[in-house]
Amino acid sequence: MKTIEHWIDGKASAASSTRTAPVFNPATGAQQAEVLLAAKSDVDTAVDAARRAFENWSQASLSQRAKVLFAFRELVNANVDQLAGLITDEHGKVLSDAAGEVQRGLEVVEFACGIPHLLKGDYSDQVSTNIDTFSFREPLGVVAGITPFNFPVMVPMWMHPVAIACGNTFLLKPSERDPSASMLVAELWQRAGLPDGVFNVVNGDKDAVDAILDSPDVAAVSFVGSTPIARYIHQRASATGKRVQALGGAKNHAIVLPDADLDFASDHLVAAAFGSAGERCMAISAAVAVGAAGDAVVDAVTAKAAAVKVGSGRDAGNEMGPVVTQAARERIVGLIGSGERQGARVTVDGRGLVVSGFEDGFFVGPTVLDQVTTDMDVYREEIFGPVLSVLRADTVDDAIALVNANPYGNGTAIFTSSGDAARRFQRGVKVGMIGINVPVPVPMAYYSFGGWKDSLFGDKHVHGPEGISFYTRAKVVTARWPERHHAAEASYHFPTAT
């Protein structure tokens, strides 16, 4: 049985703890590896390596940092297929989706390659007689990322390229369900010339997370995961004085108006709901059909959901793979049943799906529920599976009110040919990321990613300009260089410009 270790101070490292967790192939249902679960002492060792590496890396020139980042970008690009294969074998998503994940991560690396420009400060000449003021930003120190199973390459790359470019050192705690990609990324950083100790990987569960949150030498924590855990991480890490950005769960809605191109909208609804088996924080899990669009929307997505090709992610002909674990499968199936019992109409049922040759895989087929209401469990809970709930609303304003009443505020979309309706929607919804005829509105890397309400704890989104701000802090310098015979007289009153 393959054992996946940690990566500390530039090399693979065994744990002081003997605890392990199984790593499955979701398509076959078979265990393919075990991953070491870190004890507090393992986390402390990694933090100490990062702390020592910070002394030199924080003083590295912007040119040196950019050179490493450009080399890392080229290595990731050259290893897209290998990274995608690791993702597919441990997460289950199809290879094309896995390769797309790596590409979106690469976009953040490319953004971070511009660090000499991104860290430019401000300068004001002669703010007072013979006095100039300027500002610049410095790195924080050791920073950590705690990341989810659904994007084992992309989500960490929202964090570590930006943090490292800013001069910090980084500790990654990836999901123990699919840890292999993070180990390859660590090797690629080393091959790119990153000094040992600047990027470290510690695999583990809650014990490792708590050790990170409690460590006095960790200055900031970035997290993506469920809302209850995001709230916990924000509270515990903030209590120890850390900066925190904790991205939580989602219940993303797509409003479909009667004037929308129904064929276009239904194509994109099905792709957004069932891509990656719905295991995306930006997946559309609730479609709100407005007025006369209702039955037509249900008929269109029902036909297209039933035609989705489901099977092993390694088969290029498939469009959707399994969910990540048997426990996830059971939870999703249970919520579909709950929706049916509470009055929803199941128009496509994925509960009984069996894939030939992969009978033990963790498969749930695309599922569509009609006549869903906001009090049903299948609507209130974040399913994180291939289930699309269809709700009804009389008007676009009613649909906006429905979206705003939901406690989550991650992403939302509208399908319409009306510019007036789109503008009312984009200004009216209380959600962080909005799509207009775009169902999965993930911003490009030079913008920042993040939601509102229970989808974000902390005041900074990830990557983009807010990522630079999160991983640095400002210094403002006011300077005078007086000549001896023109030395200004000291004053005891509060300094003012003269």
N, C-alpha and C positions, 0 to 999 in steps of 0.2 A: 504494500500500500504506500503510495506516494505521500510524503509528509511535507507540507508547506510551512516554511519557517518564517522568521521575521527578517527585516533588512535594517541593520543598525551599524552606523559608522562605516558604511561602504562595503559591507559584506553580509551574506546570509548568516543568520544567528539563531541558534536553538534557544528555547525558552528555559527559564529556571523552573517554570511550572510544567507539570506533566499532563495538564488537562488538554484535551483536543476536542474538535468538533468535526463531524463528517461533512465532506463536500460531495454533492451529488451531481450526476448528469441528469438534468430534469427530463430529457427526452426518453432515456431508458429507465429512469428510476433507480439506477444502481449507484452505490457509493464509488467514487473514483479516486478520492484522496482524503486525507485528514489534515486539518490545519491546527497548528499550535495556538493555544489561547494564553495570552500574556497574563502574568501576575503583575502586581504593582512594581515589583523589583525590575521587571523587564521594561516597563514604561519608564521607570526612573533612569535606567541605563541609556535608553534612547534619548530621553530629554537631556541627560548630561552630555551625550555626544553632540547633540544639536546646540547646546549652550556653548560648548567649547568651540565648535565650528563657527558660531556666530561672530566670535571675536575677529576672525579674519574676513569672513564672507561679507560682513556688514561694511567693511572698509574697502572691499573690492571696487574697482572703478566701474562706472556705468558701461564702458566699452568692454571690459572683461565679462560682466554679467550678460551683456547682449550677445557676445560671442558664444557663450555657453548655451544661451537660449536658442540661437540660430542653429547650432549643432544639434541640440535636442529636437528641434522641429524636424530637421532632416532625418534623424533616426526614427522618430515616431512615424513619419510619412513612409519610410522604407519598410516599416514593420506593421503596417495597418492590417495586413492579412493575418499575421500571427496573433496580434492583439484581438482581432475580431474572432478568431477561432477560439481563443481562451474564453472570451465573453460568451460565445454560443454554447460551449461545452459546459459552462458552470451556471450561466443564467438561463439559457434556453432560447433566447431570441434568435431570429433567423440571421444568417451571415450578413446579408445586405444591410439590415438594421444595425447590426453590431459595427459594421464598417462606417455607417453613417454617424454612429455615436463617436467613434474615434475622430472622424473629420470635424465634428462640432467641438471636440476638445482641442484639436489642432488649431482651430480658429482663435482660441484663447491664448495658446502658445504664441501664435503670430502677433496677437495684440500685445503680449508682454515683451516681444522682441523690440517693440518701440519704447522701451523703458527710458532711454536717454531723453526722449521728448516728453514722456508722461510724467517724469519727475522734475521737469523744469519749474523753478520757483518764480517769485515775483521780485521786482526791484523798483524802488521809488527813490529817485535822486532828489537831494536838497529838500527833504521834508521840513527841515528847519535849517537855520543858518549853519552851513558846513556839516550837516547831519544827513545821512542816508539810511534808509530802512530796506531790508530785504528778507525774504523768507525761503525756507527749503524744508523738505520732508525727510525724516529719518525712519529706518525700520524699527520694529517693535522689539524683536528678539526671537525667541522660540515660539512658533505658532503651530496650531494643530488643526487637522481636518478630520471629521468623523463623518463617513460617507455611507450611502445606502447600497443595496445590492442591485438596484435596477439599472444603474449606469456606472459600472465599476471603473471605467476609464474617463468618461466625460465629466462627471460631477467632481471627482478629485482634480481634474484639470481646470475646473472653474476656480480652483483655489491655489494649488502649489506653484504653477508657473508665475502667477502674479505675485504671490508672497515671496518667492525666491528672487524674482527680478527686483523687487523692492529692497532686497538685502537681508531678509529674514531667513531663518532656517526652519525646516518644516518636519512635522511628525504626522504621518497619515495613519489613521485607524480605519481600514476599509471594512466592508461587510465580511463576516466570516463565511458567508454563503458562497462568495465567488472572489476569492483573494488572489488568484494567480496572476491576473493582469497587472495588479499593483507591483508585484515582484519584478515582472518584466520591465515596467516603467522605471523602477529603481535602477535596474541594470542599464537602461538607456540613458538615464541622467548621468550615471558614472561614465559611460562611454563618451558622453558629450563633454566631459571635462569638469563636471561639477565636483567640487572637493568633497571628500568623505565627511559624513556627518551633517551635511546641509539638507539632505533628503533621507528620511528614515520611514520605515513601515513597521508598525506593530499590529499584529493580528490579535483579535480578542473579542470579548463580549463586554458585559456591563462592568466587570472588574477593571478592564483596561480603560473603559470610558471614564469611570469614576477617578481612576488614578490620573488621567489627563486633566480632568476638571479641577481636581484638588491640588495639582502640582503648583508650587509657588514660582516655578521657573517657566511656566507656560503663560505667555502674555495675551494670547487671543485664541479663540476657538471658532471654527466654522463648522456648521452642521447642516445636513439635509436628511430628512426622514419624516416620520409621522409627527403629528401635532403634539400628542402627549409627551413624546420624548424630546421634541424641540423645546417645549415649555420647561421640562425638567432640566435640560442642559442650560438653557438661558438663566434659570434661577440659580442653579448650583455654581455655574462658572462665574456669573456676575457677583455672587456672594464672596468669591475669592479675588475680586477686582479685575477680572479679565474682560477684554472686549469680546462680544459675542454676536455672531450673526447665525441664527438658527432658523432654517427654512423648514416649515412644517408641511402638513398634508394639504389636500386639495379636493374640491368637488367642482370640476370645471364644466361650465354650461356652454352650450351653443344654441343661440336663438335662430330659428328659421322663420322668416317672414313669407307671406304668400307671394310676394313679388320676386323671391329668390329663384335662381336657376336650379330647379329641383334635382336634375341629374347631376350637376356639379356639386351641389350641397350634399346630396346623399353619398356620392363617391367619397368626399372628404370627411364626412361624419363617420363612415364605416372605417376608413383608414385611421382616423384619429382615435376612435374608440377601441379598435382591435389590434393596431400596431403594437408590437412588443407585448402582446397578450394583455393590453391595458395596464401594464405595470410601468406607467409613466406618471409623474406628478403633473404633467401637462396633458394627459389623455382627456378626451371629451367623454365624460361618463353620464351626462344629462343633456338631452336635447329638448329644447322648449319650442314646441310647434305653436305658432301664433295663428289664431283664427282658422281660416279655411285651409291652411297648410297642414293641419293635423293628420288626417287620414292618409293624405298623399305622402307625407314624410314617413309615416310608419310603413306603408306599403313598399316604398322605395328602399329604405334601410333594411327591411326584412328580407327582401329578395337578394340584396347585395351581401348581407351578413351571411346568409345561407350558402353563398358561393365562395366564401373565403377558404383558401387552401391551408389546412392545418396539418402540421407534422413536425418532424425533426428539423431543427434550425440548420442542420448541415445539408439539407436537400434544397438546392437552389430554386426548385419549383414551388416551394411553400411560402406562404405570406405571413403565417403566424406559427409560433412554436408553443411549447408548454409554459405553464407558470413555474415559479422557481422551486417550490417544495410541495410535498404531499399535504402538509398542513395548510399552505396557501390554497391549494385546490379545494380542500374540505371546507375552508372558510367561505370561499367564493360560492361553492355549490350550496352551502347553507343559506347564504344571503339571497340567492336566486329563489330558493324554496320559501324563504320568509316573505319575499315580495309577492310571490304567487298566493300564499296563504292570506296575505293582507289585502288582496284585491287586484293586483296587477295582472295583466294578460300577457302570457309568455308567447311571443310570436316566433321567436327562434330560440331553441333550447339546446344549450351546449353541455348540459350536465352528463349526458350518457355517451359522450364522444369516446371512441376507442380507435386509436391509430394502428393500423396493421403493421406488425413488426415492432411496435413500440407499446405493447399492451400494458406495460408497467410504468409508462411515462406519466408525468403530472399534467395531463391535458384537460382543459376545459374549452369547449368550443365557443365561438361567438354567440352571445345571447342578447336578445332584444326584449325588453319589457315595455308594454304600452299601458296607458292609464295609470302611471305612477303618480303618487301624490307626495307632498312634502313631509307627511307624517310617517311614511313607511321607512323601515330599517334600510331597505335597499337604496333609498335616497339619502338618508341622514348619515350613513356610514361611508367612509372612504373604502370602496371595494378593492381597488387595486387589482382588477382582473378584467377579462373581456366581456363586460356587461354594459350595455347602453340602455339607460332608462329614458323613456319619452314622457314628458309632461306636457300639459296643454295650458295656454294662456289666451285670453281674448284679444289683447292689444300688446303692442311693443312696450308700452309703459307698464303694463301688468307683468310682462316678462322681465323687465329691468328690476321691478320691485321684488320679483321672485329670486333673482340672482342676488340682490342686495340683502335679502333676508337670510341667506345662507351664511354660516359662520366663517366659511373659507373665502379667500379672495386672491387666489393664485392666478389663474388665467381664464379668459372667457372669449367668446367669439359671436359674431352675428353674420348671418347669410342674408343678403338683401341686395337689391339694385337701386335702393333709395339712399341718396346721399344725406337727406334730411334725417332719416331713421338712423343711419350709421352714426351721424354726428350726435344725435340725442343719446344714442347708446354709449359712445365712447366718453361722453362727458358725464353721463348719469350713473354708470356702474361703478361700484366701489371695489375695484379689482386692480391688481398691479400690472397685469399684462393683457392686452386686448388685441384681438384679431378681427379684421373686417374682411370677410370672405377668406380668412386664413384661420383654420381651426386650431392649430398648435402654434401660437404666437411666441415662440422662443426667440428673444432678441439676438442679434448678432453680438459678437464678443466685445465690440467697442461700445455697446450699450450694456446696462447692468440688468441682471436677472433677479426677480423677487416679487413676492406677492404682498397682500395686505391682510389685515385682520388675523385670523388664526393660522394663516399660512406663513407668517414671518414674526419672529421674536428678535428684537434688536432693530436698530435704525439704519442698517446698511445692507444693500443688496450685494450679490456676488458678481465677480469679474467686472470688466468695464471700469469706468471712472470711479464708481463707488468701491470697487475692489482695491484700487490704488489707495483711496482714502482710508479704507479699513485697515490695511496692512502697514500704514505709516502714520506718523504724527508730526505736527508742524513745529518748526522753530522760527521765530521772528527775531531778527537782529537789528538793533538800532546802533549805528556806528558813527563816531566822530574821530578824526585824526588831526588834532589841533597842532599848529605850529607853536613853539615855546613862547614866542613873543606875542602870540595872539590867543593865549589860553583863555577860555571862557571862565567867568566867575561862577563858582558853585552857588546853588540856590537851595534854600530849605523848603520852598513851596513846590507843589506838584508840577512836574515838567509840562510845559506847553510849547507849542511851535512859535518860533519868533523869526 
